[in-house]
Amino acid sequence: MKIAFLADPLSGFKIYKDSTFAMMREAAKRGHSLYAFEQRDMALENGIVSADVAHIALTGDADEWYRVEGQKRMRLSEFDAIIERKDPPFDMEYVYLTQLLDLAESQGARIFNKPSAIRAHNEKLSIAQFSHFTSPTLVSSDEARLRAFHAEHGDVIFKPLDGMGGAGIFRIKDDGMNLGSVVEMLTELGTRTIMAQKYIPAIVHGDKRVLVIDGKPVPFALARIPQAGEVRGNLAAGGMGRAQPISERDREIAEAIGPTLAARGLLLVGLDVIGDFLTEVNVTSPTCFQEITDQTGFDVAAMFIDAVERKVSEK
């Protein structure tokens, strides 16, 4: 198969932990041809969506880990599969990307995750569709509502709706210290909508990333444990990743919502679970493949490429 990866610049990959690299490595091992391009390489011209694409090969070297074997302009419909792996923020540029990919789909491109499904599932707001699995949550830009939520629950997490890697997350305890400043900053004086969630003490045991591939949970999660007084477990914020078997509750959540998300075109989903509660549904570029594989021996990338091959064969 010809598999193209729509991602951020390859030069920025940290291949010892990058999940997109793990996908590429597994696909190459199976003999598939690899291609890569960025959003800026795409264009819509005369009704056709194309991209200036690099045909790449993996070298096995830790530093110069890939080489470009050719570059040319190709219609996105020429690939057997396109793996969408662009990181957030999910801003208007990201929306335009999904809209171009929608057009490419109508021209025959096979894209995973489905662009309209990515657009429809804000990674924070999507938990509202499964509220029986969540802790008390408020989404609002209104300071009075946000203050009232804090007064009711005492210990609250505030976060933006479009971030990643733990950026912009604040915990306000029951003393209310800095509540006004945090609300004003995150809402930009009431002009931006944010999320407030009751603090879940089980975060000390980790913010668990539960990967779901084609509706089925990976049997191991990565518990991202906050370090040095941090409230955030995200690896990008310095959290320590510890792989562990998924709990009965993790499996319950994943098996309850995974098939629904898969039916919507979300082949790969990263559920964030703290304690017994679902906190996010990650659909843009879920990570933690290599950490789980390195610590448990379970080959997450193989499970993912199996799913891609299966979906392409259904065409």
Buried (B, 14 or more C-beta within 10 A) or exposed (E): BBBBBBBBEBEEBEBEBBBBBBBBBBBBEEEBBBBBBBBEBBEEEEEEBBBBBBBBEBEEEEEEBBEEEEBEEBBBBBBBBBBBBBBBEBEEEBEEBBBBBBBBBEBEBBBBBBBBBBBBBBBBBBBEEBEEBBBEBBBBBEBEBBBEBBEEBEBBBBBBBBBBBBBBBBBBEEEEEEBEEBBEBBBEEBEEBBBBBBBBEBBEBBBBBBBBBBBBBBBBBBBBBBEEEBBBBBBEBBBEBBBBEBBEBBBBBBEEBBBEBBEBBBBBBBBBBBBBBBBBBBBBBBBBBBBBBEBBEBBBBBBBBBBBBEBBEEE
